[in-house]
Structures are given as structure tokens and as C-alpha cells.
Amino acid sequence: MFLVLRGVRVIDGLGHVRERGTILIQNDRIAEVGDARHVSIPRGAIEVDARGMTVLPGLIDCHVHLCLGGEPDVVKTTQAEDPALTLLKAASSARRTLEAGFTTVRDLGFRNHAIFALKKAIETGLLPGPRIQAAGLAICMTGGHARFIGREADGPSGIVDAVREQLSAGADMIKFIASGGVLTPGTLPDRAQLTQEELAAGIAEARRNGRRVAAHAHATEGMKNAIRAGAHSIEHATLMDQEASDLMRKQGVYMVPTLSALATAVACGLAAGIPEDVVNKAQALRARHSASFKQAHRAGILIAMGTDAGTPFNYHGENAQELERMVALGMSPMEAIVAATSSAASLLGIDHLIGTLEKGKLADLVIVNGNPLRRISILQEKNRIAGVMQAGRLVSGPLSKRA
Ligand SMILES: [Zn+2]
């Protein structure tokens, strides 16, 4: 089966834009992208009426927690909640994420292994949602940050056991907690957690099994420990110094900024019911985080988009707010789109499948009414998302109803 989109603005995910382009889709793949003169349309191809709209690759969020629903105190909510209810909420959040144009997410810590059931339900078409790459539980030290969605482990051999447990459950990649965090009471974001030896043992085990590694780190020392131990991405990277920046650039380590996490916590604050300790930590880190983002961008460090969706008031389905925040700190709209498409796909190791609008890639794309290169915030306007396509199927938006 052939689908064709004609007269559309094509943003390819690699930094290029083509006005009045044509995209031909055959089954689940992009068969051709170009201008009208050079793309021949097979007889019987079905036209998706997207003329005048903008088409970009399906967006990718490299840092979400589908088990968290953006409640003011997610630690308390998780501890009190029936795990079955958590899974139902996660399924609903997954649908909202897809409807917002995000066709792929990386889940960096779920309260149990039910994330793998959700992933399978989406893969098999039982439920709508983004493709999921999942870590299972985040691996942290005893008493460490994120233990409410984590597996506590100590000592190199204990860490290796924890990694194997996630792999056995179906983990696509592994998440480590390399510093304290904002949400977990009593942990200090500016202090490293897990020792260099523990991280080295755990990351070596993940790599031996062909898995990539994301490391949560606000603290400078935590970042460096994780980079030296071989992490593929540093999540947050809040307190970056020159040495950490140089190491990241040299080793090709990605920064996943998650600007939305601190921003939403600070904006909603105490009045909204966020615990005082969380608000204080978020306020203390926010300016440094902005500076680190700017430094990374200036230094040419690889940046992949991630929101930390699920943290207080950082809702699933509002993931595109992160692009506006990155643009506010100096990225061009085109750079922000690259961070949320090809760059994110490279970090996830699936850039041969998704992340760009190129011949041969899976047809994951978003059709938007308007030009996000003029105003990036239009990606947050639900009524502008005319269609979301996943592997050649229109799965959401008004165009999916007409098709
Ligand atoms: Zn997170």
C-alpha cells in the first residue's frame, strides 16, 4: 500500500527544510522524499491531505517516567498507589504522549517491571502509545536517589546483580543514579552517589550485554564518574564544569537536559503542594542548570531531548514544552527539532530505523498545522497536530479519522 503527502514543508530531522515537498510511504517505510518533479507516485496511492502543513519525524523523548503522573509529591503517590493502578495510569500517559506527536520514548525508571508489559501491549497493537525503550528499575545505592522507582544495590558485584536482574526482565538499556536528586528526600543533588568502581562494574556489565547506559547526575563528580565509567548519556548534567564538558565532548557523551523538570517544579512551587525540600533544591539548581545547558550547546556537546515527564506538574503529553525551553536558552528551533529527532534516535541506537525523514526509514512522522521553525511553541498546541503516523499508520489526529 502507498500513501502520499504532497505540497508539504518537510523538516528532515537532520537540519534541513524543503518547502512544497512530497513524501511517499510504502507500507511501514518511507519510500521517497523529494520535490514533486522527482517523486513518481504509483497508481492507487492514497493521498493524505496535508497540503500546506509541516511534516517532521516522529518526536522522541529520551527521558520519561511513565509510572509517574506529574503529582505534586510523586514519591508519596507512588508509595501509596496500587501498582495495578500505576500501570493503568502509565497506559493512559503513553496514549497522551503519542497524541502529542511523540512516537518514541525512553523510560528511565519504572516502579516495577510492568513497563515491559506496557511496551509489549503497544508493540502488539493492543494499546496506543509510543515505541518504548525501557530501563526497568533505575539502579541506585542503598538509600540513594530514585529508590522509589529503583533497585538499591551496593558494591561492584551487587551492582552487577542488579543490572542482570533488569536484563532478565527485558531491559533495553540500563539507568544508573550517579548523584543525589531533587525528588528523593534526604539526597543531595550536588553529591555523587555510587562510587566510580560501582559504576564501572555496572556499566561494563551493561555494555558486555550490548546495552546502552544513561546516568542521572546533577553533581559534577557524579557526572565525571559516570562519563569515565562509560555512560552514553548524562541525564540533567546540572553542575557541569569545564572538565566534565571536555570529557563529554571528547567521548561523544550526550547531554539529556530535562529543563522541564526543574522549571515546572519551580513554577508551581509550594502553593501547588510540592514538598518544600523539592522546591528548595529545584530553585537552587535552576540557574546553574541553564548555564550548563548553554555551555554544552556552545561547546558542541551532543544534546538529545528529554523532559523527565512524570515529575511534579511535568505532564506526559506536554513533552514538546522542552523544545521551547531549549530555544529560550539559545538553540535555534531547527536545532531543538534535531535534538528531539535524529540526535535522540542516535542516542537510543535506533537511528537506522527512525529519527529522520529519509528513504528507507520507518514512517514515523508528525503532521503539524503551521511552521515550528517560526514559532517552536506551536508543537505544544494540540489542535495543530493534524496527524501522527507510526510505521506508516496514522494513529492519531484528525487526519487519522479521514484516512
Ligand atoms: Zn528522571
Boltz pocket constraint, residues with backbone or C-beta under 6 A from the ligand:
constraints:
  - pocket:
      binder: B
      contacts: [[A, 63], [A, 64], [A, 65], [A, 108], [A, 308]]
      max_distance: 6.0
